[in-house]
């Protein structure tokens, strides 16, 4: 359980800030950790989940056609939608994602859920956006522009490969954890200024992988608006740059 203890501080407050819920089950399907508002999203209590088989605690009013592969530790990574109903009407549209991870020889199923209606983005637009981000060859990071300290809400697999950090280690944290002693103050200032103004910008900044190795990150950040034309996300495209000739440029 060392993995779960190490992740606890990161996930508890961070996932609440991003309004995501997360649940971790062991190889038998029993819940060993929850974070954020996972239980609340399903209309149940955290006490009812911990130590129980998740499949037995899923509410009967949850319409989730792909529940079996979502919960199965032997299944591939999966994104799927569900509907929570009340009195026959749809109460919530829920977007689930699941992935099996191995930590110190033990396998866990990591399942996240978000209530799409809370994000001010239509169900179709959010699903399309996440599918597009996952398919991009470059590293992609998605930041909640409206939450306190603008925490990370999504990273794709290429970002994980580039930085050495898993999605679970990134979600809920501000991007500054990638910086280090040789990160260029001018580039960081240009990036912070653009983020504060919610403008697109491009910088090259020295970041650090999980193993401590430095790399030059050619980062393009762009705001994404919701259906009400309010900036909802900041999406960053991350590429490793071999020659560091660009210090920091801003684009309106």
N, C-alpha and C positions, 0 to 999 in steps of 0.2 A: 504493500500500500504506500510505499515511499513516493511513487509517482503521483498518486492522488493528493498526498499531503503537500508535495511541492507545487502542484498546480492550484491548490485551494486559494491562496492569497491572490493570485492572478485572476482567477475566474470569478470569484465571488462578487467583488465590486465592479470589476471591469465589464462583465457580461450584463450586469444590471444597467450600467451606463449605456450600453449599446442596445438595450431592450431585447437581447437574445436570451433564450434559455438553453441550458446544456445539461445533458444527462450522460453518465458513463456507466455502462454495464459490464460485468465480467463475462467470462467464457460461458457461464451457465445462464446468462441473461438476467442476473439479479443486479439491481441498482446499487452501485457502491458510492456514487457521488452525484450530486446535482448542483447546479450553479445558475445564477441569474434567476429567471422567472419560469423555469421549465414546468414545474408543477402547476403554477398559477395559469399558464397558458392552456393547460389541459383541464382546468377547473377542479383540481384535486390538491391535496396538501403534500408537502415534502415528507412529512412523517409517514404518510401512506406509501411513499415510494421507496424509501431507503430500506434495503435488505429484501425487497420483494421482487418477484419477476415482473419486469416492465410490461410484458404482454398481458399479464393478468390485471394490471392496474390501468390500462388504457380505457378511457370512458366508453361506454356502449354508444354514446351519442356522437363519437368521433368517426366520421366516414373517411377511412384511410385504406384505399384498395391495395396499396403496396406495403402494408404493415409487416408482413412476414419477412420480405427481404430487407426492409428498413432495420428490423431488430436483429436479424441473423448475423452473428459474428463472422460467419464464413462467406457472407455476401460481399459483393464489390461495393465501392463507394456509390452512393445513391442520393439523388435529390427528388423529392416528391411532394405533392400537395395533399392536404386533408381539409375537411370541413367539420367544424364543431357545430352541432345543431342544438337548438333549444325550442321545444314545442313545435318541432317540424320545420322550423325556419333556420337558415344559416346564421349563426352567431359570429363565427370567426372563420377567416381563411387562414390556414396555417401552412407555412413552408418548412419542410423538414429536410435536413441533410444528415447523412450518416457515413461514417468511415471507421474501419477497423485499424487500430494502432497496436504496436507491440512495444512495451516498455519493460526492460529488465526481464525478458523472457516470458512475460505475461501478456495475454491479448485482452484488449478492451474494445468495446463498441462505443464510439463517441457520437452522440446524436444531438443535434441542435434544432431548435424550433424558433420561428419568429411569427408573430401575428402581423400579417401584411398590412392590415388596416391601420396599425400604429405608426407606420412609416410615411404616411402621406403620399404613397406611391401606389398606383393601381396594381392589382395582382399580376396582370399580364406584363406590365413594364418591368416589375421587379424580377420576375422569373426570366424574362428575356435578357435583362441586364446581367444577372448572375451567370447565365449560360454563356453569354458572350465573353465575360471576364475570364471564365474558366478555360475557354478555348484559345485565348490569346497566347502566343508563344512566349512573350515577354512576361516578366514578373508583374503581377497586378496587386495593388493594395487598395482597399476601399475604406474610407474613414468617415465616421459619422460627424457631419459638419455641424449638427445641432446639439450634440451632447457635450457636457462639460469636459474640457481637456481633449476633445476631439479624438476619441479612442478608435482603434482599428476594429472594423466590423467584419472584414472579409479579406483573405489573401488566397491567391490561387496556388496550384502545386508548383509552378515555376518559381514563385517567390520563395516558397519553402526550400526548394533546391538551391536557389541562389544564396540565401542567408543562412541556411542550416537550422532555422527555427521552424517548428511546426505551427500550423494554424492555431492550435490550442494555446501555444506559448505567445502568440501575437495578439489574439483577439482580446480587446479590453484595454490594451496598453497604447499610450501615445507613441508615435513613431520615433521619438527621440532616443529610445533605448538602443537604436542602431548606431548612434553616434559615439565617438570616442575622442581620444586626445588629439588626433591629427585631422579631425573634421574641420573643414574650412569655415571660419566664422562668417566670412562674407557670403558664402553660399547659403549657410544656415539662416542668416539674416534675410537674404532675398526670399528664401522659401517661407519663412515665418511671415514676412510682410505680405506676400501673395496670399497665403492662407488666411491671414487676418482680414484681407480685403475680398477673399473668396474669388480670386482671379486665377486664371491659368498662368503657369510659369514653368520654366525649364532650368534646371540647375545640375551641376555635377558636384556631388558631395562625397567625401570619404566616409564610408560606413564600415561596420565590422560584422563579420559573420559570427555565429554562435561559438565557433572554435577560436575566436580572437583574431582571425586573419582579416586584414584590411582589404577593401576593394573600393574602386571608384564607381559610384552609382550615378549613372546618367538618368535623372529622374524628371519625368514630365507629369505635372499635376494639373488636373482640370476639374472644375466644379460640375456637378450633375444636378439639375433642377427636378423638382417633383411636378405633379400635375397642376399645382398652384403657382408655378414659376418661382418657388422658393428653393434656395440651394439646400439640397438634402444630403448630398454626398460629396466628398472630394476623392477622386479616383486618380491614383498614381500609376504610371507605367514605368517599370524599373528595368534598366539594362546595365550590365557591367561594361564600363568604358576602359579600354586598354591604355589610351593616351589621354592624359588629363589636361586638355587645352582650354576647356570651358570652365570658368569659375562660377558664374551665376548670371543668368539673364531672366528678365521678367517679360511676360507677354500679357497684355490685357485681354 
